[in-house]
Every structure is written in structure tokens, then in C-alpha cells.
Amino acid sequence: MLVEGFAHLATAEWPWLLAAVCATCLTWVAAACTRQGALVERLPARRLLATQFAAGAANHLLPTGLGASAVNLRFMAVCGVPLARSSAALALYLLAESVARVGLLLALLLAFPEALRLGPLLPDGSAGPLLAAVAAAVCAAVAVVLLVRRLREAVFGFVRTALSEARSVHARPARILALWGGSLAFPLLQATGLATVGLSLGLDVPVTHMVVAYLAATVAVALVPTPGGLGSVDAALVVALVAAGGPAAVATAVVLAYRIITVWLPLLPGALTLGALVRLKVI
């Protein structure tokens, strides 16, 4: 499949690939808007945007978004935001982004229930054990928090700070627009990038179904701790596009091209930007 997928890359139409590049660039703008919307203090706009671009490179070095989180925490600390409040802003950003992504997925699944056909791809009876495992993990985490006193106090203190920060942010209409507008725009722009790559390679799947496939794949692998989602996101995207009705070889080519645009092309410039920001003491 990989060999055939690489062969399909030669047939890509460049205008659609350029549109995918533009959508990828706009994701950093959406991320910057969301970061600003999660914090009451005004952050320097150009430095904030550069930080989001650099955070993408850091994100490919550490698992599950830890790189981007560390870069943004350091940036807010340099801007004079106390650690407790910057951590609360980070938590609010992650919560808003997750709610927007899952909300969009559910809304699109209701509007296009035929977009994904997972039945032939999943073993019979696999949904029940998977949901039971997730529920058990959540219950175990809650039990640990409630039983360990120091951990309970730390968690409750952080929750109080986070709720206070969320109330302050939602008292400002401009922050509400930035937070939730950016949170909705971010996954839509990512999905638009995948859809335009699919159009460039002639993937025989409706655009709305490609958007649903992207959202479903990224939600499914959100907890898989691989740096930058390498491997897990790629496999999930191929499975989702096949479930949406695409041929396996073309779906593989689409994912390869999409990941080249969103991961590998910005990696070196992002790393250089990260180094420059560190030298300039922006982070």
C-alpha cells in the first residue's frame, strides 16, 4: 500500500496542494487566537503567532502535545503570567479545542450519518470492551485523585484557579470570540487541508465525508502518546478514509501527502524559529 501510495503522489494537482499549504498556515493563526482567548492578559500578537509555529516543531519531539504545551507555558511565563494562571489558560485551551473538535464531529455525523462505514473494519463485539476499558481508566484516575490527599488538594486547587480564569475570560466578549472561534476554526482548517489534498489526488470521497473522517481519526487517537501523532494518526487517517469509501492505495497517498505538508515541511523552519525565540528570550 505504501509503495502504491507513493506512486499516486506523482498525480497530485498542485493548485489543490497549495490550498492545503494555505490551510495549514491558517491553523497557526487559529491556534494563536485560541491561546489569546484563553487568557485575560493581552499577549504580543506577532510573538504569539511565531510561538505557535515553533510549538509545532516541539510537538513532534514529545508525546501527546507536551512539546507545544511546554513552549506556550514558557512564553506566558516570559510575558509575566504566573504559573498557576498560565496552566489554567492552557487547560482551558485544551478543553475548548477538545469540545469544539468532538462537537463538530457529532454534528457532522448527525448531518451525514453515512459518512463512515466502520462495520467491516471493526471486529464483532469490539465496541463494548473498548468502552469498558475507557470507563475503567477514568474511574481509576478519579479514585487515585480522591484517595491521595496531596494529589487531591493540588487538583482541587488547580480546578479552583481554572474556574476563576474561565469566568474572567468569559466575561469578555472579545475573549469568548477568540477562544471558541479559534477552537472551531482550528480542526476545520486541519480537515480542510486533508480534503484539499484528497481533491488533488482524485480521492473518490465527498468533501464532507473527508472532513468527518479526519475529525473521527484525530478524536480516536487523541490519547495515543506518540510524538506528533506519528504512526497513530497516519494509520487512523487511512482507516477513516477507507471507511468513508476511498480506495486504500489512494487513501494512503492522501495521508502521505497531507502529513508531508503538515509535519515534515514545517519541521525544519519550525525548529529554527524555536531556536531563534529561545536565543531572543521570547520563550
RODO-2510 file (C-alpha; in nm, 4 decimals, decimal comma):
residues 283
     n   res          X          Y          Z
     1     m     0,0000     0,0000     0,0000
     2     l     0,2842     0,2413     0,0822
     3     v     0,4607     0,1737    -0,2488
     4     e     0,1393     0,2243    -0,4431
     5     g     0,0553     0,5280    -0,2337
     6     f     0,3897     0,6932    -0,3100
     7     a     0,3321     0,6210    -0,6795
     8     h    -0,0007     0,8078    -0,6644
     9     l     0,1720     1,1221    -0,5299
    10     a     0,3015     1,1977    -0,8812
    11     t    -0,0572     1,2515    -0,9999
    12     a    -0,1355     1,5266    -0,7468
    13     e    -0,2737     1,8565    -0,8792
    14     w    -0,0596     2,1419    -0,7465
    15     p    -0,3318     2,4105    -0,7037
    16     w    -0,5102     2,1904    -0,4508
    17     l    -0,1809     2,1173    -0,2730
    18     l    -0,1135     2,4915    -0,2459
    19     a    -0,4600     2,5317    -0,0951
    20     a    -0,3670     2,2656     0,1616
    21     v    -0,0484     2,4593     0,2448
    22     c    -0,2528     2,7780     0,2945
    23     a    -0,4988     2,5954     0,5222
    24     t    -0,2061     2,4605     0,7244
    25     c    -0,0620     2,8102     0,7672
    26     l    -0,4000     2,9377     0,8863
    27     t    -0,4074     2,6707     1,1593
    28     w    -0,1265     2,8582     1,3379
    29     v    -0,3357     3,1761     1,3252
    30     a    -0,6349     2,9870     1,4695
    31     a    -0,4152     2,8388     1,7443
    32     a    -0,2825     3,1865     1,8315
    33     c    -0,6403     3,3226     1,8544
    34     t    -0,7432     3,0373     2,0821
    35     r    -0,4373     3,0817     2,3064
    36     q    -0,5157     3,4528     2,3417
    37     g    -0,8816     3,3813     2,4067
    38     a    -0,7914     3,1518     2,6975
    39     l    -0,6082     3,4297     2,8839
    40     v    -0,7281     3,7663     3,0109
    41     e    -0,3941     3,9442     2,9613
    42     r    -0,3144     4,0619     2,6099
    43     l    -0,0171     3,8773     2,4619
    44     p     0,2095     4,0287     2,1920
    45     a     0,0402     3,9158     1,8708
    46     r     0,3411     3,8601     1,6441
    47     r     0,5384     3,6790     1,9123
    48     l     0,2331     3,4677     1,9935
    49     l     0,1953     3,3658     1,6278
    50     a     0,5670     3,2835     1,5976
    51     t     0,5412     3,0788     1,9159
    52     q     0,2596     2,8674     1,7699
    53     f     0,4704     2,7951     1,4617
    54     a     0,7679     2,6981     1,6799
    55     a     0,5470     2,4926     1,9099
    56     g     0,4577     2,2692     1,6153
    57     a     0,8217     2,1608     1,5861
    58     a     0,8465     2,0994     1,9613
    59     n     0,5277     1,8972     1,9423
    60     h     0,6979     1,6379     1,7207
    61     l     0,9647     1,5713     1,9838
    62     l     0,7416     1,4944     2,2829
    63     p     0,4253     1,2812     2,3053
    64     t     0,0633     1,3936     2,3181
    65     g     0,1145     1,7665     2,2703
    66     l     0,3587     1,8091     2,5592
    67     g     0,6066     1,9986     2,3404
    68     a     0,3574     2,2665     2,2360
    69     s     0,2278     2,2946     2,5930
    70     a     0,5789     2,3451     2,7313
    71     v     0,6596     2,6126     2,4722
    72     n     0,3381     2,8033     2,5426
    73     l     0,3801     2,7806     2,9203
    74     r     0,7301     2,9242     2,8856
    75     f     0,6051     3,2010     2,6556
    76     m     0,3351     3,3049     2,9031
    77     a     0,5891     3,2978     3,1885
    78     v     0,8184     3,5341     2,9960
    79     c     0,5139     3,7593     2,9398
    80     g     0,4704     3,7783     3,3174
    81     v     0,1770     3,5413     3,3649
    82     p     0,2005     3,3410     3,6912
    83     l     0,2403     2,9649     3,6504
    84     a    -0,0958     2,8829     3,8120
    85     r    -0,2854     3,1106     3,5750
    86     s    -0,0862     3,0110     3,2665
    87     s    -0,1542     2,6445     3,3485
    88     a    -0,5244     2,7264     3,3867
    89     a    -0,5197     2,9034     3,0484
    90     l    -0,3519     2,6005     2,8925
    91     a    -0,6161     2,3700     3,0406
    92     l    -0,8929     2,5973     2,9103
    93     y    -0,7343     2,5949     2,5636
    94     l    -0,7160     2,2144     2,5589
    95     l    -1,0726     2,1841     2,6868
    96     a    -1,2124     2,4287     2,4304
    97     e    -1,0248     2,2623     2,1458
    98     s    -1,1447     1,9168     2,2521
    99     v    -1,5063     2,0278     2,2955
   100     a    -1,5040     2,2009     1,9560
   101     r    -1,3485     1,9005     1,7794
   102     v    -1,5859     1,6452     1,9330
   103     g    -1,8832     1,8793     1,8871
   104     l    -1,8050     1,9259     1,5189
   105     l    -1,7675     1,5512     1,4732
   106     l    -2,1015     1,4760     1,6381
   107     a    -2,2797     1,7494     1,4424
   108     l    -2,1408     1,6240     1,1111
   109     l    -2,2215     1,2628     1,1963
   110     l    -2,5810     1,3678     1,2635
   111     a    -2,5919     1,5578     0,9347
   112     f    -2,4112     1,2854     0,7356
   113     p    -2,4723     0,9537     0,9141
   114     e    -2,3472     0,7587     0,6115
   115     a    -2,0068     0,9325     0,6107
   116     l    -1,8262     0,6494     0,7941
   117     r    -1,8840     0,2790     0,7479
   118     l    -1,6781     0,1233     1,0264
   119     g    -1,8695    -0,2037     1,0421
   120     p    -1,6449    -0,4037     0,8054
   121     l    -1,3300    -0,2612     0,9704
   122     l    -1,4028    -0,3420     1,3349
   123     p    -1,4093    -0,6893     1,4886
   124     d    -1,7502    -0,8042     1,6112
   125     g    -1,8140    -0,7068     1,9709
   126     s    -1,5120    -0,4738     1,9946
   127     a    -1,7034    -0,1600     2,0958
   128     g    -1,8150    -0,2950     2,4344
   129     p    -1,4689    -0,3913     2,5691
   130     l    -1,3214    -0,0646     2,4385
   131     l    -1,5810     0,1488     2,6177
   132     a    -1,5397    -0,0619     2,9328
   133     a    -1,1623    -0,0087     2,9263
   134     v    -1,2036     0,3684     2,8890
   135     a    -1,4580     0,3796     3,1733
   136     a    -1,2293     0,1725     3,3971
   137     a    -0,9343     0,4044     3,3289
   138     v    -1,1438     0,7123     3,4126
   139     c    -1,2739     0,5553     3,7342
   140     a    -0,9206     0,4545     3,8387
   141     a    -0,7919     0,8084     3,7815
   142     v    -1,0780     0,9592     3,9839
   143     a    -1,0206     0,7104     4,2670
   144     v    -0,6485     0,7948     4,2833
   145     v    -0,7242     1,1673     4,2979
   146     l    -0,9813     1,1223     4,5763
   147     l    -0,7740     0,8842     4,7878
   148     v    -0,4325     1,0588     4,7770
   149     r    -0,4632     1,3682     4,9962
   150     r    -0,1813     1,5786     4,8496
   151     l    -0,2864     1,4996     4,4978
   152     r    -0,6482     1,5779     4,5826
   153     e    -0,5550     1,9165     4,7296
   154     a    -0,3367     2,0011     4,4301
   155     v    -0,6062     1,9008     4,1820
   156     f    -0,8828     2,0881     4,3641
   157     g    -0,6642     2,3981     4,3942
   158     f    -0,5888     2,3878     4,0225
   159     v    -0,9591     2,3407     3,9422
   160     r    -1,0490     2,6475     4,1503
   161     t    -0,7868     2,8566     3,9681
   162     a    -0,9009     2,7244     3,6303
   163     l    -1,2679     2,8007     3,7024
   164     s    -1,1794     3,1535     3,8140
   165     e    -0,9766     3,2086     3,4966
   166     a    -1,2569     3,0679     3,2807
   167     r    -1,5097     3,3057     3,4421
   168     s    -1,2804     3,6027     3,3814
   169     v    -1,2285     3,5069     3,0178
   170     h    -1,5983     3,4520     2,9512
   171     a    -1,6797     3,7931     3,0966
   172     r    -1,5076     3,9498     2,7923
   173     p    -1,6854     3,9115     2,4547
   174     a    -1,3598     3,9518     2,2595
   175     r    -1,2001     3,6654     2,4525
   176     i    -1,5078     3,4444     2,4025
   177     l    -1,4935     3,5048     2,0262
   178     a    -1,1196     3,4351     2,0125
   179     l    -1,1397     3,1225     2,2301
   180     w    -1,4340     2,9474     2,0706
   181     g    -1,3923     3,0879     1,7208
   182     g    -1,0306     2,9728     1,7145
   183     s    -1,1242     2,6363     1,8657
   184     l    -1,3773     2,5733     1,5898
   185     a    -1,1567     2,7088     1,3124
   186     f    -0,8518     2,5001     1,4096
   187     p    -0,9925     2,1488     1,3395
   188     l    -1,1921     2,2771     1,0409
   189     l    -0,8754     2,4162     0,8831
   190     q    -0,6912     2,0913     0,9512
   191     a    -0,9750     1,8936     0,7936
   192     t    -0,9826     2,1376     0,5008
   193     g    -0,6142     2,0648     0,4422
   194     l    -0,6851     1,6924     0,4242
   195     a    -0,9849     1,7461     0,1966
   196     t    -0,7885     1,9629    -0,0484
   197     v    -0,5123     1,7006    -0,0620
   198     g    -0,7827     1,4421    -0,1320
   199     l    -0,9144     1,6571    -0,4173
   200     s    -0,5630     1,6968    -0,5569
   201     l    -0,5256     1,3178    -0,5782
   202     g    -0,8765     1,2487    -0,7068
   203     l    -0,9949     1,0632    -0,3949
   204     d    -1,3494     0,9488    -0,4738
   205     v    -1,4972     1,0605    -0,1410
   206     p    -1,7252     1,3623    -0,0820
   207     v    -1,5538     1,6561     0,0878
   208     t    -1,7863     1,6449     0,3874
   209     h    -1,7068     1,2768     0,4355
   210     m    -1,3334     1,3519     0,4267
   211     v    -1,3870     1,6156     0,6958
   212     v    -1,5764     1,3627     0,9087
   213     a    -1,3025     1,1061     0,8509
   214     y    -1,0349     1,3498     0,9683
   215     l    -1,2243     1,4505     1,2824
   216     a    -1,3048     1,0880     1,3684
   217     a    -0,9437     0,9779     1,3229
   218     t    -0,7964     1,2585     1,5347
   219     v    -1,0516     1,2099     1,8125
   220     a    -0,9838     0,8352     1,8138
   221     v    -0,6060     0,8725     1,8553
   222     a    -0,6086     1,1739     2,0886
   223     l    -0,4844     0,9656     2,3833
   224     v    -0,2204     0,7662     2,1933
   225     p     0,1123     0,9008     2,3293
   226     t     0,3210     0,9235     2,0126
   227     p     0,5260     1,2375     1,9301
   228     g     0,3260     1,4487     1,6871
   229     g     0,0853     1,1581     1,6396
   230     l     0,3427     0,9899     1,4147
   231     g     0,2212     0,6469     1,3124
   232     s    -0,1026     0,6527     1,5074
   233     v    -0,2580     0,9478     1,3239
   234     d    -0,1364     0,8197     0,9864
   235     a    -0,2900     0,4754     1,0379
   236     a    -0,6136     0,6186     1,1779
   237     l    -0,6497     0,8595     0,8846
   238     v    -0,6049     0,5811     0,6297
   239     v    -0,8609     0,3648     0,8102
   240     a    -1,1054     0,6571     0,8346
   241     l    -1,0736     0,7453     0,4651
   242     v    -1,1257     0,3804     0,3677
   243     a    -1,4266     0,3715     0,5991
   244     a    -1,5561     0,6812     0,4169
   245     g    -1,5433     0,4864     0,0901
   246     g    -1,1995     0,5659    -0,0520
   247     p    -0,9667     0,3090    -0,2166
   248     a    -0,6890     0,2010     0,0182
   249     a    -0,3988     0,2975    -0,2097
   250     v    -0,5353     0,6455    -0,2863
   251     a    -0,6239     0,7000     0,0815
   252     t    -0,2648     0,6103     0,1716
   253     a    -0,1339     0,8602    -0,0851
   254     v    -0,3613     1,1312     0,0551
   255     v    -0,2379     1,0730     0,4093
   256     l     0,1266     1,0664     0,2973
   257     a     0,0909     1,3986     0,1124
   258     y    -0,1073     1,5546     0,3956
   259     r     0,1497     1,4570     0,6581
   260     i     0,4344     1,5834     0,4380
   261     i     0,2629     1,9236     0,4187
   262     t     0,1608     1,9480     0,7841
   263     v     0,4517     1,7714     0,9591
   264     w     0,7669     1,7358     0,7534
   265     l     0,7770     2,0593     0,5523
   266     p     0,7306     2,2916     0,8560
   267     l     0,9602     2,0832     1,0801
   268     l     1,2971     2,2435     0,9988
   269     p     1,1663     2,6042     0,9743
   270     g     0,9751     2,5491     1,2983
   271     a     1,2860     2,4156     1,4729
   272     l     1,4901     2,7145     1,3517
   273     t     1,2168     2,9519     1,4711
   274     l     1,2124     2,7754     1,8071
   275     g     1,5877     2,8192     1,8421
   276     a     1,5633     3,1870     1,7452
   277     l     1,2883     3,2502     2,0009
   278     v     1,4975     3,0864     2,2711
   279     r     1,8009     3,2990     2,1820
   280     l     1,5879     3,6158     2,1799
   281     k     1,4425     3,5141     2,5195
   282     v     1,0874     3,5213     2,3833
   283     i     1,0469     3,1765     2,5388
***
